[in-house]
């Protein structure tokens, strides 16, 4: 019981410190406003000056890479503990890989890997 009270008190102190620092910086910080600060910023180029639009397929390829990369990371704990779970772990990983292949072929059929 005492551990929960101590954790609660430390959490409250942490919240007060975090918001206290934010309030101090708000009230004690400089209040200078420049036109440059108020304009939107997009990678060093002023908005509306793009000569061409970006192809969405580059983002789709990047997202699909991230998905498959993260899914591959989930296979490492399985590989380390395969001796512990034996046949159950094998079938679980097999189903997992089948689901990955279904997603891969879906992206492939929709043309997600093609850039124009």
N, C-alpha and C positions, 0 to 999 in steps of 0.2 A: 504494500500500500504506500509506503514512504517513497518508493522509486517513482511511482506515478505522480505524486505530488511534486517531487523534485523536478521531474521532466516538465510538468506543467508550469512551474515557476520559472524555469530556465527558458521555456518557450515564450512566456509572457515578457520576460526581460529582453529576449532577442527581438521580439516584435516592437517593443518600445524603443530599443536602440535603433533599429532599422528605420522606423518612421520618424524618430527624433532627428536622425542625420538628414533625412530627406527634407524635413521641415526647416532645419537650420540652413541647409543649402538654398532652400527657396527664399527664406527671409534675409539671409546674409549675403547671398550671391549677387553678382552684378545684374542689372536690369537693362542693359543696352540692347536695343533692337535695330538690326540692320536690314536693308532690303534683301541683301544676299542671303541672310539667314531665313527669311520668310519664303523664299522661292523654293519650289521642289527641286530635288537633285536626283539625277538619274545617270550614274556611272560617268560623271564628268561631262556629259553632253546635256545642253539645255533641252528641256522638253519640246517636242515638236520639230526638232532638227534632224530626225532620222532620215537617211536617204533611202533606206529600204526597211521592210518589215522582216522580222525573224521568223523562220519556219518552225512550226510547232513540233515537227518530227524530232528535232534535236532534243527538245525537252522530254518527249515520250521515250526516246532511247535512253536518256539519262535516268528517268524514273524507273524504267524497266530494269536497267542495270542495278540500281539501288535495291529494288525489290529482290532480284535474284541473288545479289550479294548478301543481303541480310538473311535470306533463306538459307544460303550456304553456311552462314555462321551458325545457324541452329543445328546443323549436322555435326559440328565438332563435339558438343557434349554427348550426343548419341554415340559417336565413335569411341569416346573415352570410356563409356559405361556399357558397352555392348556385352561384355562378359557377365555383367551383373544381371541383365535382363534376358539375355539369350534370344530365344525365338520371338518373344513378344516385341523386343526392341527392333528386331529385323523387320517384322511386318509393319510396325509403326513407321519406320524409316522408308519402307517400300511404298506405303500409302502416301507419305509426305512427298516423296520424289514423283509419284504419279500425279499428284496435285500440281506440283511445279511444272511437270511436262504439259499438263492440260493448259495451264496459264501461258506457257511458252508458245505452244501451237496456236492458242487463241490470238496472242499478240502477232504472231507470224502471219496468221490468216487475215488479220485486219490491216496488214502492211505497216505495223508499228516500227519495224526495223529498216524501212526504206526511206532514204532521203532523196529529195528531188533536185 
